[in-house]
Amino acid sequence: MTHRPSSGSARRAGVRRATIRDVAAAAGVSVKTVSHAVNGKGEVDPGTRARVLAEAAKLGYRASRNARSLRSGRTSTIALLLPSLGAAEREMLGLSYYMLLASAAASTAFGLEHSLLLSPAADDGDNLRRLDADGVLLCDPVALDPRIDVLAGQGIPVVTIERDPGRPDHDWCVVGDNREATWTLLDHLAAAGAERIALLASDSEWGWTVESVDAYRAWCAQRGAEPIEARASLHDLVRSAREQAHALLDRPDRPDAIVALAERAAAGVVQAARALGLTIPGDLMVASGADSPETTFGDPAITALDLHPGERGSAAAELLIDRLAGRATATSRTIAANLLVRASSQRSEGGFASSTNRSTPRSAPSPLE
């Protein structure tokens, strides 16, 4: 039995790569018919199409991506824009959430015959116009994000990861169940014995932050509890979170639980608690709004919401590419979070209880409605 090498191994061995003319000759049709059959264009008899595709597979032929781009006027490239802090994407990619999101988006795009471009900060029209991409994934837009309007003016489709807070009815987005997830986390802390729960959010105005803060305030209002809020700067998150947490914990009526929304902020809370001689979870329960290796493997392990960044990135890439192809059956998708209960919020005799995994309720009505 003869083994036919793959196109990649054939090139390495010096074997000539099959061309569209080879397929046409083998199938007994014209080059134009092969092009239409392989690319799903034009009107080709189903039997002829099947014969062409069979010969193409036998010969190891793949349509040239460059040729397809010339014919379609598209690059088969999508761009991912991460939030900008004025510094650079390096800081954001250092966070587990964005690294997993970008990796999954790239993998999904590649599987759908597209490349993912991780673009530098592009906050103005001139930089956005330089993007050589068919569509854009915009992660964590701000309220009435001007980039959406600039890209729309260029005819470039956009899918946002989290909704623009200033456009509540905006379609084409992949979002989290942020309100419900925050409510679930707060309910867990209350059930674990917390009576004064503080929220340490970041100074961002992203949809995730806005919705989580709104949920916290609504939860407090329903229970008749005093909201205790502080904001940490994203530019030096751990240090800022430590300072803000220290101020909260140094007051006479200090909280007995702190939810640190942003990834890595919980580390600052733990540092502040230890500096003041407080034990976790005995004196203070700590939870994070975003899971990460630090919350998983820290001492103590921190209760956190798993936002499933990989699933978000993959869903967003698929939605954008489906939109570009005109085959999207839905314009948005919600990725529910999971509550990962760990030692930092479990007060038990004889040490810390084991970690548990709880999904955000899907069937029950939202407590905010």
C-alpha positions, 0 to 999 in steps of 0.5 A, a space after each residue: 500500500 502506497 502512503 501519500 505524504 501530506 502536502 507539508 511533508 511533500 514540500 519538505 521532501 521536494 515533491 511538487 505541490 498539487 495545483 488547481 490544474 492537476 485537480 481539474 485534469 484528474 476530475 476531467 473538468 475546467 479550472 473554473 469548475 474546480 475553483 467553484 467546487 472547492 470554494 463553494 461558489 457558483 452553480 456546480 452539479 452536486 455529483 461534479 462537486 463531489 468528484 472534484 473534492 474527492 480528487 482534491 483530497 486524493 492529491 492533497 490540494 488546498 485552495 491558495 489562501 492568497 488567491 481566495 483573498 484576492 477573489 473575495 477582497 478579504 484577508 481571512 484575518 480578524 483582530 483582537 483589541 484588548 483594553 488599553 491602560 495607556 501602557 500596553 497589551 503586555 500588562 493585560 496579556 500578563 493576566 490569566 483571563 486575557 491570555 486564555 481568552 486570546 489563546 482560545 480565540 486564536 485557536 478557534 479562528 485558525 480552525 475556521 481558516 482565519 488568523 488572529 491579529 493581536 493589535 497594539 493599542 488602537 484608541 484613535 481613528 488613524 490607528 484603527 484605520 490601519 487595521 488590515 482585518 476583516 473584523 474585530 473582536 473588541 474586549 471590554 469596551 467602555 461606555 459609548 466606545 468610540 472605536 465601535 463607531 469608527 470601525 462601523 464607519 469603515 464597514 468593519 464588523 465588530 463583536 464585543 466581549 462584554 457589552 458596551 455599558 452605554 449601548 445596552 441593546 447592542 447586538 453582536 457580543 459575548 457576555 457573562 452573567 455578571 449580575 447573577 454571578 455576583 449575586 451568587 458569590 455574595 449569597 455564598 459569603 452571607 451563608 458562610 457567616 459574613 455580615 459586612 461584605 465590602 466590594 473592592 472594584 477596579 477603577 475601570 468602567 468596563 461592562 463587567 465592572 459596572 454590572 458587578 457593582 450594580 449587582 452588589 448595590 442591589 444585593 445590599 439594598 435588598 438586605 438592608 445592608 450598608 454598601 462598603 465600596 472602594 476602588 483600586 487602580 488598574 495601573 498598579 493593581 496589587 499595590 493599590 488593592 493592598 492600600 485600599 483594603 488596608 484602609 477598609 480593614 483599619 476602620 472600627 467597623 471593618 468588613 468581615 468579607 471583601 470581594 476583590 473584583 479584578 484579577 490579582 486584586 485579592 492578593 493585595 487584600 490578603 497582604 493587607 489582612 496579614 499586615 494587620 494581623 487578621 486571619 483568613 477566613 477566621 477574621 476576614 473572608 476573601 473572594 475574587 471576581 475572576 479566577 486565576 492561578 494565584 487564586 487557585 494555588 495561593 495560601 490560602 486558596 481564594 474563592 473565585 468566579 470562573 469566568 471561562 475566558 477560553 470559552 468566551 474567546 472561542 465563542 467570540 471568534 466563532 461568532 465574528 467569523 460566522 457574521 463575516 460569512 453571513 451564516 450567524 444564527 444568533 447575534 449574542 451569547 452568554 457564558 455563565 460563570 461558576 463559583 469555585 468555593 475555596 479555603 478563603 471563605 470556609 470557616 470550619 473546625 479542624 482546618 479548611 474544607 475542600 474546594 467545591 464548584 457551583 454553577 450560577 443558577 440558570 433557571 431561577 429568575 434573576 434577583 435583580 428583576 
